[in-house]
Amino acid sequence: MPMLVFDFDGVLHDSRDRAWRCYQQARTAMELWALPDLAGPGDLPLVYQGVLSASLTRWIDFEVAERFWKRHAELTARAAADEPAGIVPELVGPLAGLAAGPGYAVVTGSHLTTVRALLARDLTEEAMPRILLSRDEPGSKTDKLRDLRTRYGASAYVGDTGSDVRHARAAGLTAIAVAYGYASREDLAAAGPDLILDTPADLAAWCRAHAGAPGPAPAPARSRTT
């Protein structure tokens, strides 16, 4: 069974409220009034489109967008301690199943210590990812995913944005998108993933099937993009 790779925020962990609050804080601190004023977490798909920094070039220069997302990552890392939950509940068991079988990896744009602490809230040491790569390690997501494919036989990357889909494609992996994260279904479909899963329960069923869990697994309500 080949290894699966997951994004963290928006896939394994629901950080949409924190992301929205920190977006508003970074916008105010940097006085980037040209950026849209988001009314709530439901407006995040407006800015999480395609390649993350490039998505903001509708309003600001690319270099400024890069600085904005760096500031945003710093703010979200500081606020993580106040998160009420770690892993999406439906995914705790399936991740433990993957860890006991082929193992799994996490490749994320968040900071290493933040992600590790949130994972450890709900996962035993045995259920933690075999490999955890964050923004603190050099290289792009594509570079990291390609290395996991070459060294560990990783087969698929599960993300929640069009950018994640494009990184998976560039690394030669199957691109799985979840529609309960940061981006809209329309943006995900435009990126052309191999599969879109609508809910955490759908992803849980897909993971169980991949891990070869005994007993019948309900087929997830899913949408192919072709």
C-alpha positions in Angstrom: 0.0 0.0 0.0 1.6 3.3 -1.0 1.9 6.2 1.3 -0.7 9.0 1.4 0.3 12.6 2.0 -2.0 15.2 3.5 -2.2 19.0 3.8 -3.0 20.0 7.4 -5.1 23.2 7.6 -8.4 22.7 6.0 -7.9 19.0 5.6 -6.9 17.3 8.9 -7.6 20.4 11.0 -10.4 23.0 10.8 -8.6 26.3 11.2 -10.9 28.4 9.1 -12.0 30.7 11.9 -8.4 31.3 13.0 -7.3 31.9 9.4 -10.1 34.5 9.0 -9.3 36.3 12.2 -5.6 36.4 11.4 -6.3 37.5 7.8 -8.2 40.5 9.2 -5.4 41.2 11.7 -2.6 41.1 9.0 -4.7 43.3 6.7 -5.1 45.9 9.4 -1.5 45.7 10.7 0.0 46.1 7.2 -2.7 48.7 6.2 -3.5 46.8 3.1 -6.9 48.3 2.6 -7.0 47.2 -1.1 -7.5 43.7 0.1 -11.1 42.6 0.6 -12.6 43.0 4.1 -13.8 39.5 4.8 -17.0 39.3 6.9 -16.3 35.8 8.2 -14.7 32.4 7.6 -17.2 31.8 4.8 -15.5 34.5 2.7 -12.1 32.8 2.7 -12.6 31.2 -0.7 -12.4 34.8 -2.1 -8.7 34.9 -1.3 -7.8 31.2 -1.4 -7.8 30.8 -5.1 -5.2 29.1 -7.2 -1.6 29.8 -6.3 -1.9 31.5 -2.9 0.2 34.7 -3.3 -0.8 35.1 -6.9 -4.5 35.1 -5.8 -3.9 38.4 -4.1 -2.4 40.1 -7.1 -5.9 41.2 -8.1 -5.5 43.8 -5.3 -1.8 44.1 -4.4 1.7 43.3 -5.8 3.1 39.8 -5.7 6.0 40.8 -3.4 3.6 42.4 -0.9 1.3 39.4 -1.1 4.3 37.2 -0.1 5.0 39.4 2.9 1.3 39.3 3.8 1.1 35.5 3.8 4.3 35.3 5.9 2.7 37.7 8.4 -0.5 35.6 8.3 1.4 32.4 9.0 3.1 34.0 12.0 -0.2 35.2 13.4 -1.9 31.9 12.9 0.9 30.1 14.7 0.6 32.3 17.7 -3.1 31.9 17.8 -3.0 28.1 17.5 -2.8 27.5 21.3 -6.4 28.8 21.6 -7.8 26.4 19.0 -10.6 24.4 20.6 -9.8 21.2 18.7 -6.9 19.4 17.0 -7.8 16.8 14.3 -11.2 16.7 12.6 -12.9 13.9 14.7 -13.9 11.7 11.8 -10.2 11.4 10.7 -8.6 10.3 14.0 -9.3 6.6 13.5 -8.5 6.5 9.8 -5.1 8.2 10.4 -4.3 5.6 13.1 -5.2 2.9 10.5 -2.8 4.5 8.0 -0.1 4.8 10.5 -0.4 1.1 11.3 -0.2 0.2 7.7 1.6 2.1 4.9 2.2 5.2 7.1 1.3 8.6 6.0 2.9 12.0 5.7 1.9 15.7 6.2 3.2 18.5 4.0 1.9 21.9 5.1 2.5 25.6 4.8 2.1 26.0 8.5 4.9 26.0 11.1 6.2 22.6 12.4 5.7 23.2 16.1 2.1 24.4 15.6 1.1 21.4 13.5 2.9 18.8 15.7 1.2 20.2 18.8 -2.3 20.1 17.2 -1.8 16.6 15.9 -0.7 15.4 19.3 -3.9 16.6 20.9 -5.8 13.7 19.4 -3.3 11.2 18.0 -1.1 8.8 20.0 2.6 8.7 19.2 2.0 5.5 17.2 -0.7 7.3 15.1 1.4 10.4 14.3 2.6 11.0 10.7 5.7 9.1 9.6 7.0 12.3 8.0 5.9 15.9 8.8 7.3 18.6 6.5 6.4 22.3 7.1 7.2 25.8 5.9 10.3 25.6 8.2 12.0 23.2 5.8 13.5 24.5 2.6 11.8 23.8 -0.8 8.4 24.2 -2.2 5.4 21.9 -1.7 6.1 20.4 -5.1 9.8 19.7 -4.2 8.7 18.0 -0.9 6.0 15.9 -2.5 8.3 14.8 -5.3 10.9 13.7 -2.8 8.2 11.7 -0.9 7.2 10.0 -4.1 10.8 9.1 -5.0 12.0 8.1 -1.5 8.8 6.6 0.0 6.5 5.7 -2.9 3.9 8.4 -2.0 1.0 8.1 -4.3 -1.5 10.9 -3.6 -1.7 14.3 -2.0 -4.9 15.4 -0.2 -5.4 19.2 -0.2 -8.1 21.8 0.0 -7.0 24.5 -2.5 -6.3 24.7 -6.2 -2.7 25.4 -5.3 -2.5 22.0 -3.5 -3.9 20.3 -6.6 -1.3 21.9 -8.8 1.5 21.0 -6.4 0.3 17.3 -6.5 0.2 17.3 -10.3 3.6 18.9 -10.6 5.1 16.2 -8.3 3.5 13.3 -10.2 1.0 12.4 -7.5 -2.7 11.7 -7.7 -4.5 15.0 -6.6 -7.3 14.6 -4.1 -9.3 17.7 -3.1 -11.6 18.2 -0.2 -14.5 20.6 -0.5 -14.8 21.4 3.2 -11.6 23.5 3.5 -10.5 26.9 2.5 -11.3 27.0 -1.3 -14.6 26.9 -3.1 -15.7 23.8 -5.1 -15.5 25.9 -8.3 -11.8 26.8 -7.7 -11.0 23.1 -6.8 -12.8 21.8 -10.0 -11.0 24.4 -12.1 -7.6 23.0 -10.9 -8.6 19.6 -12.2 -8.1 17.1 -9.2 -8.6 13.4 -9.8 -11.3 13.4 -7.1 -13.2 15.8 -4.9 -14.5 14.6 -1.5 -17.2 16.6 0.0 -17.0 15.9 3.8 -14.6 14.6 6.4 -16.6 11.4 6.5 -16.0 10.9 2.8 -12.3 11.4 3.3 -12.4 9.0 6.3 -14.0 6.3 4.1 -11.5 6.8 1.3 -8.6 6.5 3.8 -10.0 3.3 5.3 -10.3 1.8 1.8 -6.7 2.8 1.1 -5.5 1.2 4.3 -7.4 -2.0 3.6 -9.4 -1.8 6.8 -11.5 -5.0 7.4 -15.2 -4.9 7.0 -17.4 -3.0 4.5 -16.5 0.6 4.1 -19.3 2.9 2.9 -18.7 4.4 -0.5 -18.1 8.2 0.0 -20.5 10.6 -1.6 -18.0 12.0 -4.0 -17.7 14.0 -7.2 -15.3 13.3 -10.0 -14.2 16.3 -12.0 -14.4 14.6 -15.4 
